[in-house]
Each structure stands twice: as C-alpha cells, then as structure tokens.
Amino acid sequence: MYVYGTSQIHSAQPIRAPHRPAAAGAAGGAPTSGVDELDISSEADFVAQARDLPEIREDRVAAIRSQIQAGTYETADKLDKALDRLLDEIG
C-alpha cells in the first residue's frame, strides 16, 4: 500500500518478496528444480561421528592399564589373534 499524505491512500498491492524465484522462462535466471539441498562440511560430519561414539568404559580402561603396567596384557594368544586379523584385513 502506498500512502501519499493523509488524503491519498491507494488500495492494497500484491506482495512480491525479493527472495521468491522468478517464473520459469524469465530472462536472466536459470530454471529452478524445486529440490532442497543440504551441504555438510567435513568438520560437521566429524562432530556428528564423534557424537555417535559409544561411551568410554572407565572401568575397562583402568583394568587394561593395570594389566599393561603389570606386564600381563600382551600374551602370545592375543598377539596371534591380532596378527591374524591384520593379515585378514590386508589380504
């Protein structure tokens, strides 16, 4: 609506916001497909992956640390399993 002084008031005008896409075939604009897109940065993807990690089991970590300090954590059986898993992953 345009207001020119107190005595001249025009009727309501249609709203045409500047962010609305132009009609198809309008000059100077590429046609829009109407599909929304979402781009996630690598940092945001990393944060999302970090949030999905399981909780740290403090009791398990403490038990393994004490085994390592005592020299009882690394056994021949565990090393054989680790080597087999490594070879399976490589081959």
C-alpha positions as CSV (number, residue, x, y, z in Angstrom):
1,M,0.0,0.0,0.0
2,Y,1.3,3.4,-0.9
3,V,0.5,6.4,1.4
4,Y,0.8,9.9,-0.1
5,G,-0.1,12.3,2.6
6,T,-3.2,11.9,4.7
7,S,-5.8,12.2,2.0
8,Q,-4.5,9.8,-0.7
9,I,-4.3,6.1,0.2
10,H,-4.1,3.5,-2.5
11,S,-5.5,0.1,-2.3
12,A,-3.5,-2.9,-1.1
13,Q,-0.8,-4.1,-3.5
14,P,0.3,-7.7,-4.1
15,I,3.4,-8.8,-2.1
16,R,6.3,-9.8,-4.2
17,A,9.2,-10.6,-1.9
18,P,12.7,-10.3,-3.4
19,H,13.6,-13.9,-2.4
20,R,10.9,-15.6,-4.4
21,P,12.1,-17.4,-7.6
22,A,11.3,-15.8,-10.9
23,A,8.8,-17.5,-13.1
24,A,10.1,-20.3,-15.4
25,G,11.4,-18.9,-18.7
26,A,12.1,-15.4,-17.2
27,A,15.1,-13.8,-18.8
28,G,18.4,-13.8,-16.9
29,G,17.6,-16.6,-14.5
30,A,18.3,-20.3,-14.5
31,P,15.2,-22.5,-14.1
32,T,15.0,-23.9,-10.6
33,S,14.2,-27.6,-9.9
34,G,12.4,-27.0,-6.6
35,V,14.7,-29.5,-4.8
36,D,16.3,-28.5,-1.5
37,E,19.9,-29.3,-1.0
38,L,22.0,-29.7,2.2
39,D,25.8,-29.4,2.2
40,I,27.5,-30.6,5.4
41,S,31.1,-29.5,6.0
42,S,33.7,-32.1,6.8
43,E,34.0,-30.6,10.3
44,A,30.3,-31.0,11.0
45,D,30.5,-34.6,9.7
46,F,33.4,-35.3,12.1
47,V,31.5,-33.8,15.0
48,A,28.4,-36.0,14.2
49,Q,30.6,-39.1,14.0
50,A,32.2,-38.2,17.4
51,R,28.8,-37.9,19.0
52,D,27.8,-41.3,17.8
53,L,30.8,-43.0,19.5
54,P,30.0,-45.2,22.5
55,E,30.6,-44.0,26.0
56,I,34.1,-44.7,27.4
57,R,34.1,-47.6,29.9
58,E,36.3,-46.2,32.5
59,D,36.4,-49.5,34.5
60,R,37.6,-51.4,31.4
61,V,40.3,-48.8,30.6
62,A,41.6,-48.9,34.2
63,A,41.7,-52.7,34.1
64,I,43.7,-52.7,30.8
65,R,46.1,-50.1,32.1
66,S,46.8,-52.1,35.2
67,Q,47.4,-55.2,33.1
68,I,49.8,-53.3,30.8
69,Q,51.7,-51.9,33.8
70,A,51.9,-55.4,35.3
71,G,53.2,-56.9,32.0
72,T,50.3,-59.3,31.7
73,Y,48.3,-57.7,29.0
74,E,50.2,-58.8,25.9
75,T,50.1,-62.6,25.7
76,A,51.1,-64.8,22.8
77,D,47.5,-65.7,22.2
78,K,46.4,-62.0,21.9
79,L,49.4,-61.3,19.6
80,D,48.4,-64.3,17.3
81,K,44.8,-63.0,17.1
82,A,46.0,-59.5,16.3
83,L,48.3,-60.8,13.6
84,D,45.6,-63.0,12.1
85,R,43.2,-60.0,12.0
86,L,45.9,-57.8,10.4
87,L,46.6,-60.4,7.7
88,D,42.9,-60.9,7.0
89,E,42.5,-57.1,6.6
90,I,45.5,-56.8,4.3
91,G,44.7,-59.9,2.2
